[in-house]
Amino acid sequence: MTAALRVGVVGAGRVGAVLAAALRDAGHSVVAVAGESQASRARIADLLPGIPVEKPTAVARSCDLLLLTVPDDMLANVVSTLAAAGAIRSGQYVVHTSGRHGLAVLDPATLAGARPIALHPAMTFTGTALDLGRLGGCVFGVTAGTGERELVESLVADLGGRPMWVPEERRTLYHAGLAHGANHLVTLVAEAMEMLAAAGGDHPADTLRPLLEAALDNALNQGDRALTGPIVRGDVETVRAHLADLVHSAPHTLPSYVAMARSTLDRAVADGRLLPLRAAKMSQVLEASLTGLPTPNRVVG
């Protein structure tokens, strides 16, 4: 652990309150926190009891390490406002947790002499004590200058994680990968549960859980080699039947099914498991489903 720091937090959302609690547990002193909503106040009371709730400028002035855990679109304005108010000082560490942004968004703080750090936990948060245990082994996407590297490594270790160093110009791509993998996964699973419910399943989550856990584990270990199912097998008629039933029973899921099927089809062709002729037939069926045309009974190869 690095020398104990006085930590101030602006934005007691799901991420901010949890990270502050973890830093406190690691021996740092959380001296003040800013949070206005009822939900933020509840998180502060639960995870940071006894910590003074102050205005953002007061929080910034009170700490050695200022943790900014506000939404991405608010971050630039928050930094500019704090810097213009003279609340950020030379030598102070200013750390944000945005996945999208790197160091550029902290330029007003840097001009004031602060030491900028981008520190994004690759984790989904509930904003409760449950998250504290999940930080163990969590990867943090970090961007920092050479002068801040030692502190970053120490902070990540204090949080129980490990760093992934992301170049400034690759921050958005890094964040897109996480959002595509995690956020879109939630949508995908929710739609799959809706399909199973429409098929008469009483407990769609219980039906999917063992399958999804195995599929996720295989995908993380094997990549495209883990692909199974009708697309990879070239079962055109099975996919045609899927599409027909979705149109009838769960039409709102059709666009995402087709989008993922297209992508899966491309990957199956690229790795040689599906011949181009069979792939062309499959593609024609997928395209027809979105144009409102009936899928043809016979596809000419």
N, C-alpha and C positions, 0 to 999 in steps of 0.2 A: 504493500500500500504506500502511496505517496503521502507526504505530510498532510495532516488534516487540514481541510479547506473549509472556509465559511461559504456555504452554498445558498444562493437565492434562486427561487423558481418563479418565473412568470408564465402562468398558464397551468393551472392545476387540473388538467384533463386526465384522461386515462393513463397517458404516458408519463406526464410530468410528476404526478403524485407518486406513482410507483417508483420511478427512477430516484426521486428525492428520498423516498423511504429506504431504498436499497443503499444509497450513498450514506445515509444516516446510520444504517446498520453496519456499514463498513468502517465507521469511525469518523466520518465527516460531520460537520455541524450545519444543519439546515437552520438558517437564521431567520428567514422570512419567505413568505409565499404570496403570490397574487392570484386570486381567483374570484370571479364575480358571480357566476351562476350558482344556483342552488345545488346542482350536482357537484360542482367543484368544491363548494363549501363542505358538502357531505364527505367527499373523498379526503379533504384536508383533515376533518375531524376523525375519520377512521384510520388513515394511514400516517398522518402527521399531527397527532394530538399535541396541543400546547404550542405549536409553531405560530408566531404572529402572522396575521393576514394583513398585508399592507398594499398600498398602491404600487404599480409597477416601478415608478421612479424611486420610491423608497426601498423597494426590494433590491434594485440595481445598485443603489448606493451602499447597501449594507453588506455586500458579499465580495469574496475573492473570485468565486466562480459563479457566473450568472447563467442559469439554465433556462433557455427560451423554448418552451414546449407548446407553442401556439400553432394554429392551422397554417399550412403552407402559404395560403394567399394573404394571411395577415402578417407574416413574418417580417417582410421588408418594412412595412409601416411601423411595426413595433420597434424595430432596431433604429429606424430614423428618428422616431419620437424620443426614444430614450437618449440617443446621442445628442439630439438638439437641445434636450433639457439639461445636458451636462451630467447625466446620471451614470455615464460610463467613463471609467478613468483609465489612465495609462497603466499597463501591466496586468489589468484584470482579464481573466479568461471569460470569453463570451462564447457559449456553447449552444448550438441549436440542434434539434432532433429531427429535422425534416429529412425525408429520404430524397426528395427531389433536389433540394438546394445544396450547394457547396459553400464555398467561402465568400463568393461575390456578394451574396445577399447581406453579409455582415460588414460590408465596406464602410458604412458610417461609423461602426464601432472600431474598425481597424484604424480609420483616420484619427480617431480619438486616442489611439495608442493601445487599444485592447488587443488581446491575442485570440484570434478567431479559430473556432473548431466546429466542424460538422460531425455529429455523432448520432447515427440513426440505428436504433435496435431493429433487427429483422425479426420482428415478433408481433403478434396480434395481442392486444391488451383488453382486459375487462375493467381495469381501474380498481381492482380489489387486491387484497393480500394474496390471492391465488396466483397473481402474476409474479410475485417475488421468487417463488420456486422455479418458475419457467425461465428466469434469466440465466440460470446455470447452463453454460454451453451456448448461449445465444450469440449469434454473430452480429457485430455492430459495423455498419458501413461508415467508415471514417475518412474524413478529408482534413488535413492539417498541414501546416508548414513544418519544416525540419525542427524548428525551435520548440514546437509543441508536441512533437511525436512521443517523447518520453512520458509526458503527463497523460497523453491520450492512452497509451498502453497501460499505464497504471490505473487510470479511471476504469477502463474496460475490465481489467482484472478485478478491481474492487466490485464491479457489478456482476462478476461471475462469468463474463463473456470472453469472446476473442475477436480481434479486429480483422476486418477486411478493408484494405486500403483502396479507396476508390479515387481515381484522378478527377479533378474538378470538372473536366469536360465530359465525364462519363456518369455523372450523378443521376441525370434523368433516365438514362438507360438502365442503370442499376435499380432505380425505383420502379421503372416499368416492369422489370423482370419479377420483382417481388409482388407488385399489384396483380400482374397477370397470373402468377402462380397461386397467390393466396386469396385475393379478393374475388377473382373470377372463379376460383374453386368453390367458394361459398355459393355463388349464383348457380354454378353447375350442379352442385349437390342438392340445392334447394329445388331446382327444376326436376332432378331425377326423383326426389321424394314425391313431388307432385304427380309425376307420371305413375309411380307405384301406387299412390293413393287412388288415382283415377282407375287403376287396374284392380282395385279392391283390397289393396294391402292395408291392414290395420296398423302396422308398425313399420313404416317405410325406413326409418332410421335404423332399426334393429336389422332389417333385411340388408341394408347397404353397408353397415359398419364393417363387418369382417371382409367383405369384398373390397371396399375402398381402402381399408388399412393395408391389405395385401397388395393392391394395385399401386398405392403410393410408395410403399416400401420397394416394390419391384422397379417402379419408374425411377426412383432416386438412385437405385443401385445399378440399373441396367440401361436407363435411357430408352431409346426407341426399341430396343430389343424386348422390352416388356410389353409392347403392344400386342393385344389379342383382340378377338371379336370379328364381327362380320366384314368390316372394312378391310382388314388385313387379309382375311380369308378370301375376299372377293365375292362374298355372298350377296349378289345384287338383289335377288328376290327378297331376301331377309330385310335389307335396307329399304326396299320399296314398300314392304309391309309396315315397317316402322313408320315411315313417312305418312302412309295412309291413315294409320291409327292416331298419329299425333295431330294430323289435320282435324280429325273428328273429335278427339278427347282432350287434347292439350295443345291447341294451336299456338298459344303464346310461347311454347318452347321450341317451335319449329325452326326459327331463324338461328338460334344458338346450336341446335342439333346439327343443322346443315353446315354451319360455319366450322364446327369442330370436326365434322365428318370430312369436309374438304381438306382441312389441314392434316388430318390423319391419313387421308388418301395420298396426299403429296409425299408424306414421310414414308409411307409404305412403298411407294414407287421408287423413291430416292434410294432406299436401302435394298432394293431388288426383290422384295418379298411379294410384290404384286406386279403382274405384267401390264404394260401400257394399254393393251387392248381391253383387258378386264377393267382397268382403271377408267378408261374412256366410257365404258358402259355405266360404271358406277357414277361418274361425274354427270352424265346425261340425266340419270334418275334424280340426282340431287338438285340439279339446276331446274328441272321441270317442276319440282315440288314448290319452288319459290316463285315461279312465274304464274302460278294459278292454273297451269295446264295439267291435264291428267297425265300421270306418268305412263309412258307407252308400255304396252304389254310385251312388245318385242323390240329390242334395241339392236339396230343393225351395226355390226362391228366394223 
